Amino acid sequence: MAILHQKDIQKILDSDIYKPMSIQTVSEYDFLLRNRHNEAMKEVLRFIAETDVYIAVGQVARERKFCYAQAVERERNIFHASDLRHPCIARAVGNDLHMKEGSNVIFLTGANMAGKSTWMKSIGIGMYMAHIGFPVAAADMVFSVREGIFSSINVADNIALGYSHFYAEVVRVRDAAQAAATGEHLLLMFDELFKGTNVKDAYDGTLAVTQGFSEYNNCLFIVSTHIIEVGEALKDLPNVQFRFMPTVLEGNVPRYTYTLQEGITEDRQGMMIIENEGIIDLINKM
């Protein structure tokens, strides 16, 4: 930087910081740095701060074996990743993801605690980090630039607005639909759609929303659900991929592999988990 070659700045750089300085010298240096060369010094400090961030990010990427994703044109509408995982989970299990035009919808099923929500969060975090140029928790990743990310994961009610959990979900889906209708290239992720309502409405709503969003070939859409019957009604759609997180039973104890497989699961371990925790026995003893 040119500022470092200024004679008065060079005088400061040549000073021995381990020797005492007079008040007059300190005042002179203070004037030079904070007044005469104020803007230039701000640039130096910004450069140092950015370099520090880049070094830290690079070290994390190297130590944790993250990759830098490759961005391609939004019109290609692709999202490929190998060994994509959650960056905040130690020894996280990675999975592969392959989405493209004509195969841009993933219908994800799996039992409770099988890993569906964490997998979807991994996808969202990976896509966001890739867009800001940060390393991604994956072996490699290629993505089409998105104009927005919409998600419905861990949606809470809103007492201030008078929104129930179900209505908060509906509003989130409505906002996503309005954005998709403009023709924008989006990533849309809905986890356990409409779980805040009865099973019949949740089935009808999940089916209708998935069918509707599947028609937007410029978007990438991922939906998870416990209502596996919806999958049967979607099998005629050519652009839907069916994936599930399996559960392995060891006696009456479920074990989760967190490894994505092709198809629709038949796993239903909710009642087993309730019984394993002794809830029914505790209630009956009252």
Backbone bond lengths (Angstrom), bond angles and torsions (degrees), N, CA, C in turn:
res aa  C-N    CA-C-N  psi(-1)  N-CA   C-N-CA  omega(-1)  CA-C   N-CA-C  phi
1 M - - - 1.459 - - 1.527 109.76 -
2 A 1.350 116.35 142.70 1.461 121.65 -175.99 1.521 112.23 -61.27
3 I 1.332 116.62 -33.88 1.456 120.57 -177.40 1.523 112.02 -58.35
4 L 1.322 117.01 -31.99 1.463 121.03 -176.67 1.523 112.02 -71.85
5 H 1.324 117.36 -14.43 1.466 121.44 -179.93 1.529 112.44 -99.30
6 Q 1.335 117.13 0.70 1.466 120.36 175.49 1.534 108.70 -66.78
7 K 1.335 116.28 140.30 1.467 120.38 -175.70 1.529 111.80 -60.67
8 D 1.347 116.25 -43.38 1.460 118.21 -177.40 1.537 111.62 -69.35
9 I 1.339 116.81 -32.50 1.464 119.99 176.51 1.524 110.08 -73.13
10 Q 1.340 115.94 -37.55 1.464 119.70 178.33 1.531 110.56 -60.41
11 K 1.319 115.12 -34.00 1.458 119.63 177.48 1.530 111.04 -61.42
12 I 1.330 115.43 -39.83 1.468 119.77 178.19 1.529 110.48 -67.34
13 L 1.338 116.05 -42.85 1.462 120.40 -178.08 1.531 111.65 -64.01
14 D 1.317 115.43 -30.87 1.476 119.43 -178.57 1.524 112.53 -83.45
15 S 1.321 117.23 -4.68 1.461 120.03 -178.27 1.526 110.44 -70.16
16 D 1.308 116.09 147.74 1.462 122.82 176.26 1.534 107.98 -89.71
17 I 1.315 116.75 105.16 1.463 120.63 -174.46 1.523 112.38 -69.67
18 Y 1.342 116.41 -11.51 1.458 119.47 -178.98 1.536 112.23 -91.25
19 K 1.335 116.59 -1.33 1.456 120.76 177.46 1.522 109.62 -105.13
20 P 1.331 117.34 147.35 1.477 120.47 179.69 1.526 111.31 -60.53
21 M 1.348 115.62 144.65 1.464 121.15 176.13 1.519 109.07 -116.76
22 S 1.310 114.89 145.63 1.459 119.15 177.28 1.519 109.93 -74.62
23 I 1.290 115.53 159.58 1.468 120.28 177.85 1.524 110.21 -60.71
24 Q 1.325 116.98 -36.04 1.468 121.22 179.47 1.528 110.15 -63.35
25 T 1.350 117.15 -42.61 1.470 120.68 179.97 1.521 110.89 -65.77
26 V 1.339 116.14 -43.77 1.469 120.28 178.80 1.520 110.12 -60.87
27 S 1.308 117.89 -43.12 1.465 122.03 179.78 1.527 111.00 -63.83
28 E 1.346 115.52 -40.33 1.465 119.71 178.83 1.525 110.86 -62.73
29 Y 1.346 115.92 -45.99 1.464 120.00 -179.84 1.531 110.70 -65.33
30 D 1.320 116.45 -39.14 1.466 120.79 179.01 1.521 110.41 -61.10
31 F 1.347 116.57 -43.00 1.467 120.48 179.16 1.529 110.87 -62.95
32 L 1.328 116.17 -43.51 1.462 120.12 -178.89 1.529 111.68 -62.05
33 L 1.327 116.28 -45.41 1.466 120.41 -173.64 1.523 112.80 -77.72
34 R 1.328 116.56 -38.65 1.466 119.11 -172.75 1.522 114.00 -99.49
35 N 1.316 117.07 -7.57 1.464 119.66 -179.75 1.524 112.37 -124.77
36 R 1.335 116.66 -69.81 1.466 119.50 -175.31 1.523 112.04 -59.54
37 H 1.337 117.22 -43.66 1.475 120.84 -176.69 1.537 111.72 -113.62
38 N 1.312 115.45 34.59 1.472 120.56 -173.77 1.530 112.71 -57.37
39 E 1.332 116.80 -54.02 1.467 120.34 -176.18 1.528 111.21 -65.12
40 A 1.326 115.84 -40.62 1.464 119.15 179.85 1.529 111.19 -64.20
41 M 1.331 116.58 -39.46 1.462 119.97 179.36 1.530 111.67 -68.10
42 K 1.326 116.52 -33.23 1.463 119.69 174.95 1.533 110.59 -61.47
43 E 1.330 115.54 -39.86 1.464 119.58 177.51 1.523 110.89 -63.97
44 V 1.325 116.60 -40.72 1.464 120.56 178.23 1.522 110.67 -61.68
45 L 1.333 116.43 -45.49 1.460 120.85 -178.90 1.526 111.56 -65.72
46 R 1.353 116.10 -38.21 1.474 118.96 177.00 1.523 110.45 -64.21
47 F 1.321 116.32 -40.98 1.465 120.66 178.36 1.533 111.03 -62.10
48 I 1.321 115.97 -43.60 1.470 120.05 179.54 1.531 110.12 -64.01
49 A 1.335 116.89 -43.27 1.466 120.65 -179.22 1.523 111.22 -63.59
50 E 1.335 117.02 -45.21 1.466 120.53 179.35 1.522 111.15 -64.49
51 T 1.322 116.49 -41.52 1.463 119.92 178.50 1.521 111.03 -62.22
52 D 1.323 116.23 -39.79 1.461 120.68 178.02 1.527 111.05 -61.69
53 V 1.341 116.11 -41.61 1.475 120.36 178.20 1.520 110.25 -64.00
54 Y 1.336 116.91 -46.20 1.467 120.36 -178.33 1.527 111.20 -61.90
55 I 1.327 116.76 -39.39 1.462 119.78 179.10 1.530 110.24 -64.82
56 A 1.341 116.34 -44.70 1.466 120.45 -179.96 1.525 111.49 -63.34
57 V 1.341 116.18 -44.44 1.468 120.42 179.82 1.528 110.30 -64.19
58 G 1.321 116.78 -42.79 1.458 120.24 178.85 1.520 112.57 -62.67
59 Q 1.331 116.77 -38.57 1.460 120.24 178.04 1.520 111.80 -64.95
60 V 1.333 115.81 -42.70 1.469 120.05 177.88 1.529 110.37 -62.06
61 A 1.340 116.59 -44.70 1.467 120.86 -179.89 1.526 111.08 -60.24
62 R 1.321 116.58 -42.07 1.463 120.36 -179.09 1.532 111.60 -69.60
63 E 1.326 116.42 -45.93 1.457 120.39 -176.00 1.525 112.33 -68.46
64 R 1.329 116.91 -35.71 1.467 120.39 -176.17 1.531 112.68 -101.50
65 K 1.325 115.89 6.05 1.458 122.49 176.62 1.525 112.14 58.19
66 F 1.342 115.02 45.86 1.457 121.29 172.41 1.525 108.73 -84.74
67 C 1.327 115.53 162.97 1.471 119.93 178.96 1.524 109.50 -120.91
68 Y 1.330 115.28 163.61 1.461 121.08 171.00 1.521 107.76 -99.23
69 A 1.321 115.82 121.62 1.460 121.03 -174.35 1.526 111.53 -73.30
70 Q 1.321 114.69 152.86 1.472 121.37 177.19 1.524 108.92 -99.71
71 A 1.318 116.46 123.31 1.462 121.45 178.59 1.516 110.29 -91.97
72 V 1.332 116.52 138.01 1.466 121.94 176.31 1.525 108.58 -128.72
73 E 1.334 116.12 176.45 1.457 121.29 -174.64 1.531 110.89 -60.17
74 R 1.334 114.88 142.98 1.460 119.53 -178.60 1.527 112.21 -62.44
75 E 1.341 115.87 -30.52 1.468 119.43 -177.05 1.532 112.87 -66.04
76 R 1.324 117.51 -22.41 1.464 119.75 179.51 1.527 111.59 -70.30
77 N 1.323 116.10 -26.28 1.464 122.08 174.32 1.526 112.61 52.06
78 I 1.320 116.26 54.66 1.460 120.69 179.16 1.529 110.04 -123.14
79 F 1.301 114.87 157.07 1.458 122.41 176.17 1.532 106.74 -152.77
80 H 1.326 115.74 101.81 1.462 121.47 -179.96 1.527 108.77 -118.96
81 A 1.313 116.26 134.32 1.465 120.51 177.54 1.519 109.27 -149.28
82 S 1.316 115.62 143.49 1.461 122.05 176.08 1.524 108.90 -115.83
83 D 1.317 115.71 134.57 1.466 121.75 178.28 1.528 111.00 55.50
84 L 1.321 116.55 41.04 1.467 120.99 177.22 1.521 109.01 -73.99
85 R 1.344 116.64 133.06 1.454 120.53 -175.34 1.522 110.16 -146.92
86 H 1.322 115.26 173.02 1.464 120.19 179.48 1.523 108.85 -80.26
87 P 1.344 118.13 126.98 1.465 120.45 -174.25 1.527 114.33 -71.23
88 C 1.331 117.87 -15.82 1.467 120.68 -175.12 1.526 113.39 -102.01
89 I 1.330 117.14 5.00 1.458 120.56 -178.85 1.521 109.38 -109.90
90 A 1.317 115.98 122.36 1.465 120.29 178.16 1.516 109.82 -66.92
91 R 1.324 116.03 135.96 1.475 122.65 179.56 1.533 111.28 55.66
92 A 1.323 116.41 38.02 1.463 120.72 179.56 1.526 110.60 -64.51
93 V 1.319 116.13 144.82 1.460 122.15 176.73 1.526 108.70 -83.04
94 G 1.324 116.98 126.55 1.459 121.22 -179.86 1.516 112.21 -92.71
95 N 1.316 115.89 155.28 1.464 122.08 176.80 1.519 109.77 -137.69
96 D 1.322 114.88 158.82 1.466 120.80 178.72 1.526 110.17 -93.70
97 L 1.319 115.32 150.19 1.459 121.46 -179.60 1.516 108.47 -137.02
98 H 1.340 116.60 130.36 1.464 120.93 179.27 1.530 108.38 -138.55
99 M 1.316 116.10 105.61 1.459 121.82 178.14 1.519 108.64 -126.07
100 K 1.321 115.71 142.82 1.463 121.37 179.21 1.519 108.52 -159.18
101 E 1.322 115.37 172.64 1.461 119.38 177.70 1.523 109.05 -61.45
102 G 1.315 116.02 131.39 1.465 120.89 -175.19 1.510 112.20 91.64
103 S 1.323 116.86 -8.56 1.464 122.16 175.78 1.519 107.87 -152.21
104 N 1.321 114.60 52.45 1.468 121.74 -168.70 1.524 114.41 -103.41
105 V 1.337 117.56 7.96 1.461 121.31 -179.42 1.527 109.37 -123.56
106 I 1.342 116.61 130.10 1.461 121.08 174.31 1.522 108.61 -114.30
107 F 1.326 115.82 124.62 1.456 122.71 175.60 1.524 106.73 -104.17
108 L 1.337 115.75 111.48 1.460 121.96 -169.42 1.522 110.93 -110.53
109 T 1.330 115.73 127.46 1.461 120.38 177.69 1.526 109.71 -126.51
110 G 1.315 115.67 168.30 1.456 121.49 -179.70 1.513 109.86 159.54
111 A 1.323 116.07 157.21 1.457 120.90 -179.10 1.527 110.85 -72.38
112 N 1.326 115.40 171.99 1.458 120.24 173.88 1.523 110.23 -57.86
113 M 1.327 116.13 137.22 1.466 124.53 177.52 1.526 113.31 69.96
114 A 1.330 117.68 9.63 1.470 120.13 179.89 1.527 112.57 -74.20
115 G 1.337 117.24 -19.07 1.456 120.06 176.31 1.515 115.50 117.57
116 K 1.325 118.50 9.11 1.470 121.12 -176.53 1.528 112.09 -61.44
117 S 1.319 116.23 -51.56 1.464 120.18 -176.40 1.529 111.19 -63.59
118 T 1.325 116.67 -42.13 1.463 120.22 -179.91 1.523 110.84 -64.21
119 W 1.325 116.97 -39.11 1.460 121.13 178.11 1.529 110.89 -63.06
120 M 1.347 116.26 -43.26 1.459 119.16 179.28 1.528 111.35 -66.84
121 K 1.327 116.76 -37.30 1.467 119.69 175.90 1.522 110.14 -64.21
122 S 1.324 117.02 -37.89 1.471 120.77 178.34 1.522 110.62 -60.72
123 I 1.323 116.40 -40.97 1.469 121.18 178.85 1.526 110.57 -64.40
124 G 1.332 116.22 -47.89 1.460 119.87 -178.98 1.523 112.46 -63.05
125 I 1.337 116.99 -43.82 1.459 120.70 178.81 1.524 110.32 -63.95
126 G 1.339 116.18 -43.50 1.458 120.32 179.47 1.518 112.01 -60.11
127 M 1.320 116.55 -45.13 1.468 120.11 179.85 1.529 111.16 -65.37
128 Y 1.312 117.12 -41.67 1.469 120.18 179.73 1.526 110.96 -64.95
129 M 1.339 116.91 -48.44 1.462 120.31 -178.90 1.526 111.38 -61.57
130 A 1.343 116.28 -37.16 1.463 119.81 178.69 1.529 111.17 -63.37
131 H 1.310 116.85 -37.06 1.461 120.43 -178.40 1.523 112.86 -69.43
132 I 1.322 118.39 -27.25 1.464 119.55 179.62 1.529 111.33 -96.96
133 G 1.340 115.57 7.58 1.454 119.75 173.79 1.512 114.61 82.56
134 F 1.322 118.39 13.80 1.451 121.71 179.21 1.527 110.05 -91.80
135 P 1.320 118.13 158.46 1.465 120.55 178.21 1.522 111.64 -66.47
136 V 1.317 114.77 152.77 1.460 122.56 -175.40 1.526 109.08 -115.98
137 A 1.329 115.64 144.94 1.461 120.68 179.13 1.532 109.29 -76.66
138 A 1.319 115.61 77.85 1.464 122.27 -178.95 1.520 108.74 -160.41
139 A 1.335 115.81 162.20 1.464 119.93 175.45 1.524 110.20 -74.50
140 D 1.325 116.95 -39.54 1.465 122.39 172.82 1.522 108.59 -160.54
141 M 1.323 115.69 158.22 1.467 120.17 -177.27 1.521 110.02 -156.40
142 V 1.327 115.40 134.84 1.465 123.15 174.42 1.524 106.53 -127.91
143 F 1.325 116.97 130.85 1.468 119.38 -176.05 1.517 111.02 -142.46
144 S 1.317 115.37 146.59 1.460 120.96 170.08 1.522 108.43 -82.59
145 V 1.312 115.74 135.55 1.458 120.61 -178.31 1.529 109.84 -58.62
146 R 1.317 115.81 133.70 1.464 122.09 179.17 1.534 110.13 -104.28
147 E 1.323 114.92 150.73 1.461 119.99 176.85 1.525 111.76 -96.13
148 G 1.305 115.60 0.82 1.456 119.73 178.30 1.507 110.76 176.86
149 I 1.337 115.22 156.51 1.467 122.02 174.27 1.521 107.26 -126.10
150 F 1.318 116.28 125.95 1.458 121.61 175.61 1.522 108.07 -117.39
151 S 1.324 116.22 132.71 1.458 119.82 178.98 1.523 110.16 -136.97
152 S 1.309 114.40 153.25 1.457 121.85 172.65 1.518 106.14 -131.85
153 I 1.340 115.08 79.44 1.458 122.31 -178.74 1.528 107.21 -129.28
154 N 1.315 116.60 127.19 1.472 121.15 -178.12 1.525 111.91 56.50
155 V 1.322 116.44 43.00 1.467 120.36 178.75 1.528 109.08 -71.20
156 A 1.323 116.15 132.50 1.459 120.89 -178.89 1.524 110.34 -106.87
157 D 1.332 116.13 160.18 1.457 119.43 174.02 1.529 108.69 -71.89
158 N 1.318 116.18 171.31 1.459 120.79 -178.43 1.530 108.11 -135.39
159 I 1.333 114.81 100.51 1.460 119.43 -177.31 1.514 111.01 -64.92
160 A 1.331 116.99 -39.01 1.466 120.99 -177.03 1.520 111.55 -61.07
161 L 1.347 116.27 -39.27 1.468 120.35 -179.22 1.518 112.51 -92.35
162 G 1.327 116.54 -6.29 1.459 119.86 -178.71 1.515 113.27 76.44
163 Y 1.348 116.53 24.57 1.455 120.56 -178.65 1.530 109.85 -92.03
164 S 1.311 116.61 128.17 1.462 120.49 169.67 1.529 108.62 -75.81
165 H 1.325 115.73 171.15 1.467 119.01 177.73 1.526 109.93 -58.75
166 F 1.314 117.41 -44.40 1.464 121.12 -178.70 1.526 110.93 -63.38
167 Y 1.341 116.84 -44.77 1.456 118.18 -177.70 1.527 111.31 -67.96
168 A 1.336 116.89 -33.33 1.468 119.66 176.06 1.527 109.88 -62.45
169 E 1.334 117.30 -37.97 1.466 120.87 175.59 1.520 110.58 -63.13
170 V 1.329 115.81 -45.86 1.468 120.78 -178.42 1.523 110.52 -59.60
171 V 1.336 117.33 -43.41 1.464 121.48 -179.92 1.522 110.55 -62.97
172 R 1.346 116.38 -41.63 1.468 119.90 179.71 1.533 110.66 -63.12
173 V 1.332 116.69 -43.14 1.468 120.17 179.03 1.523 110.65 -66.19
174 R 1.331 116.50 -38.95 1.476 120.21 178.23 1.522 110.94 -60.52
175 D 1.329 117.07 -45.91 1.465 120.78 179.62 1.528 111.17 -61.21
176 A 1.333 116.28 -40.14 1.461 120.39 178.94 1.526 110.64 -65.69
177 A 1.328 116.45 -40.54 1.466 120.63 -179.91 1.526 111.05 -65.07
178 Q 1.328 116.89 -39.95 1.462 120.18 178.60 1.525 111.05 -64.19
179 A 1.327 116.76 -39.16 1.468 120.10 178.92 1.520 110.77 -68.39
180 A 1.330 117.31 -42.63 1.468 120.97 -179.46 1.527 110.83 -64.40
181 A 1.329 116.15 -34.92 1.467 120.27 -177.66 1.524 112.36 -67.30
182 T 1.330 117.69 -18.56 1.470 120.39 179.01 1.528 111.98 -78.59
183 G 1.346 116.26 -9.68 1.456 119.63 -178.82 1.516 113.80 93.81
184 E 1.339 117.42 4.73 1.458 120.16 179.32 1.527 110.94 -67.90
185 H 1.317 115.46 152.28 1.462 122.06 178.13 1.526 107.86 -91.34
186 L 1.333 116.57 111.04 1.452 121.86 -169.71 1.525 111.86 -125.96
187 L 1.335 114.10 160.67 1.460 121.71 164.85 1.519 106.20 -109.73
188 L 1.335 116.54 122.36 1.459 122.27 -177.15 1.527 108.65 -118.95
189 M 1.345 117.08 127.33 1.465 120.97 -179.08 1.525 109.63 -134.94
190 F 1.329 115.42 122.61 1.461 120.80 179.82 1.518 109.17 -125.22
191 D 1.325 115.91 119.46 1.456 122.24 -177.20 1.525 110.35 -102.02
192 E 1.323 116.00 120.05 1.471 121.55 179.27 1.529 110.90 52.86
193 L 1.320 115.06 61.82 1.458 120.52 -177.45 1.531 112.12 -55.08
194 F 1.333 114.85 133.79 1.467 123.42 172.12 1.528 113.39 57.55
195 K 1.323 115.73 34.98 1.473 118.38 177.99 1.531 111.55 -71.21
196 G 1.337 116.17 -8.24 1.455 119.51 179.85 1.513 113.89 -86.29
197 T 1.343 117.40 7.24 1.459 119.32 179.89 1.525 109.60 -130.14
198 N 1.336 116.24 -175.56 1.469 120.34 -176.94 1.527 111.01 -70.68
199 V 1.334 115.35 162.57 1.464 121.26 -173.04 1.521 111.94 -61.78
200 K 1.337 117.95 -40.91 1.463 121.34 -178.41 1.528 110.92 -62.59
201 D 1.332 116.73 -48.43 1.467 119.43 178.91 1.525 111.25 -66.74
202 A 1.333 115.87 -36.50 1.467 119.02 178.93 1.525 110.43 -64.27
203 Y 1.330 116.83 -40.30 1.472 120.80 177.21 1.525 110.30 -62.51
204 D 1.322 116.40 -52.99 1.469 120.48 -177.65 1.532 110.94 -61.56
205 G 1.342 116.93 -42.19 1.444 120.41 -178.24 1.518 112.49 -67.91
206 T 1.337 116.61 -42.99 1.468 120.62 179.56 1.511 110.80 -63.65
207 L 1.315 116.70 -42.71 1.462 121.02 179.57 1.530 110.71 -64.02
208 A 1.319 116.98 -48.46 1.466 120.56 -177.51 1.530 111.59 -63.44
209 V 1.333 116.73 -43.69 1.466 120.48 -178.47 1.522 110.70 -66.65
210 T 1.328 117.41 -43.45 1.468 120.32 179.98 1.520 111.05 -64.62
211 Q 1.326 117.05 -43.41 1.463 119.99 176.96 1.524 111.03 -62.03
212 G 1.323 116.45 -41.35 1.463 120.12 -178.57 1.522 112.63 -65.70
213 F 1.338 117.13 -48.39 1.458 120.11 -178.29 1.530 111.66 -70.40
214 S 1.308 118.00 -24.25 1.467 119.99 -179.84 1.523 111.78 -65.73
215 E 1.324 117.23 -18.35 1.467 121.07 -179.71 1.530 112.36 -79.95
216 Y 1.334 117.37 -12.86 1.465 120.80 179.53 1.524 108.72 -90.70
217 N 1.330 115.69 90.43 1.464 120.74 -176.28 1.518 113.50 -70.40
218 N 1.325 117.05 -11.55 1.461 120.40 177.90 1.529 111.76 -86.71
219 C 1.333 117.67 -2.32 1.455 122.62 -179.23 1.528 110.75 -114.75
220 L 1.322 115.17 158.36 1.458 122.58 171.77 1.524 106.95 -109.81
221 F 1.330 117.10 128.45 1.461 121.09 -170.04 1.523 110.06 -129.93
222 I 1.335 116.22 128.48 1.462 122.41 177.60 1.521 107.98 -128.14
223 V 1.324 116.65 128.27 1.462 120.70 178.31 1.520 108.58 -133.48
224 S 1.322 116.32 136.43 1.466 120.39 175.22 1.514 109.02 -116.04
225 T 1.328 115.89 154.61 1.460 119.98 -179.92 1.526 110.59 -162.23
226 H 1.331 114.60 154.83 1.464 120.88 170.17 1.526 110.43 -87.23
227 I 1.326 115.87 -16.43 1.468 119.93 -175.15 1.523 108.09 -85.22
228 I 1.325 115.42 84.59 1.458 120.61 -172.90 1.515 112.67 -68.05
229 E 1.336 117.01 -18.80 1.458 119.95 178.83 1.533 112.10 -62.35
230 V 1.321 116.56 -25.09 1.466 119.97 177.55 1.526 109.97 -60.92
231 G 1.324 116.55 -36.00 1.453 120.60 -178.90 1.514 112.88 -58.85
232 E 1.315 116.63 -39.21 1.468 120.12 179.66 1.518 111.24 -61.79
233 A 1.320 116.19 -35.75 1.467 120.30 -179.24 1.520 112.47 -77.08
234 L 1.348 116.92 -11.73 1.467 120.42 -177.79 1.520 113.19 -101.80
235 K 1.320 117.30 -2.57 1.465 120.46 -171.80 1.525 113.64 -66.19
236 D 1.317 117.16 -17.96 1.463 119.26 179.10 1.532 112.50 -83.37
237 L 1.331 117.22 -8.66 1.466 120.15 179.23 1.524 109.09 -82.67
238 P 1.333 118.77 120.28 1.468 121.33 -173.46 1.524 114.82 -70.60
239 N 1.324 117.66 -21.18 1.467 119.49 -174.73 1.530 113.56 -98.39
240 V 1.327 117.73 12.73 1.459 121.61 -179.12 1.529 110.29 -100.83
241 Q 1.335 116.04 126.08 1.465 122.04 171.71 1.525 108.58 -97.20
242 F 1.314 116.34 138.70 1.459 120.65 178.60 1.523 108.96 -108.44
243 R 1.331 115.89 120.80 1.450 121.97 -179.25 1.532 109.11 -132.57
244 F 1.324 115.56 152.04 1.465 118.18 177.09 1.520 111.04 -146.36
245 M 1.331 114.39 156.47 1.451 122.87 173.71 1.527 107.77 -100.04
246 P 1.328 118.37 116.52 1.464 121.19 -172.94 1.530 113.53 -80.09
247 T 1.320 114.51 160.77 1.458 123.13 172.65 1.517 108.13 -125.36
248 V 1.318 116.80 131.17 1.460 122.07 178.31 1.521 107.94 -106.79
249 L 1.337 116.23 124.27 1.456 120.44 -179.88 1.523 110.32 -89.72
250 E 1.293 115.77 127.04 1.464 122.26 174.26 1.518 106.18 -116.14
251 G 1.345 115.17 90.00 1.454 120.13 -169.04 1.514 108.66 71.96
252 N 1.311 116.29 -123.69 1.468 120.69 175.78 1.525 112.18 -103.06
253 V 1.326 115.72 15.71 1.462 120.21 -177.58 1.528 109.37 -111.04
254 P 1.332 117.99 119.68 1.470 120.05 179.04 1.526 111.65 -78.01
255 R 1.323 116.22 141.44 1.464 122.21 174.08 1.519 107.66 -124.31
256 Y 1.326 116.08 138.21 1.456 120.93 -173.53 1.523 110.23 -110.87
257 T 1.317 116.61 127.98 1.469 121.16 -178.18 1.526 112.01 -88.83
258 Y 1.344 117.41 -23.13 1.476 124.11 -177.97 1.524 111.62 59.85
259 T 1.319 116.71 22.01 1.461 122.04 -179.01 1.524 109.50 -107.46
260 L 1.299 116.01 119.37 1.458 121.84 -175.92 1.518 111.36 -64.55
261 Q 1.341 116.47 136.44 1.455 121.74 176.49 1.524 109.44 -129.56
262 E 1.321 114.94 162.40 1.467 120.76 -178.57 1.520 109.99 -87.33
263 G 1.336 116.15 137.27 1.455 120.89 177.54 1.514 112.08 121.82
264 I 1.329 114.60 -166.92 1.468 122.79 178.72 1.523 107.63 -121.11
265 T 1.302 117.31 129.38 1.455 120.68 -176.48 1.528 111.91 -75.57
266 E 1.306 114.99 154.62 1.457 122.05 171.18 1.528 110.24 -110.91
267 D 1.339 116.23 5.90 1.463 120.47 -176.44 1.525 111.27 -65.64
268 R 1.320 115.60 131.53 1.468 122.23 174.49 1.528 107.20 -141.09
269 Q 1.329 115.79 92.13 1.461 119.44 -176.28 1.529 113.96 -111.24
270 G 1.320 116.66 9.93 1.460 119.14 -177.05 1.512 113.05 -57.73
271 M 1.340 115.89 -48.37 1.465 119.74 -178.47 1.521 110.98 -68.06
272 M 1.321 116.62 -33.76 1.468 119.91 178.74 1.521 110.59 -63.75
273 I 1.332 116.64 -41.47 1.465 120.32 178.91 1.530 110.22 -63.88
274 I 1.336 116.15 -41.16 1.466 120.20 178.34 1.526 110.58 -60.60
275 E 1.336 116.33 -44.04 1.460 120.44 179.99 1.524 111.52 -68.55
276 N 1.344 117.25 -38.55 1.470 120.48 179.28 1.523 112.05 -62.75
277 E 1.330 116.30 -29.73 1.458 119.78 178.87 1.527 112.27 -83.06
278 G 1.339 116.29 -0.88 1.461 120.36 175.80 1.509 114.48 71.56
279 I 1.336 117.68 21.09 1.464 120.60 -176.09 1.521 111.56 -65.30
280 I 1.328 116.59 -44.69 1.467 120.24 -177.53 1.526 110.55 -64.17
281 D 1.333 116.42 -42.24 1.472 119.96 178.73 1.519 110.84 -62.01
282 L 1.334 116.87 -41.50 1.459 120.19 179.48 1.523 111.63 -63.05
283 I 1.328 116.05 -40.42 1.467 120.04 -179.91 1.514 110.42 -67.02
284 N 1.342 116.97 -42.28 1.465 121.03 -177.48 1.522 112.60 -67.70
285 K 1.329 116.94 -23.57 1.468 120.65 -179.86 1.527 112.36 -80.02
286 M 1.340 115.97 -13.12 1.466 118.74 -176.80 1.535 110.79 -73.69
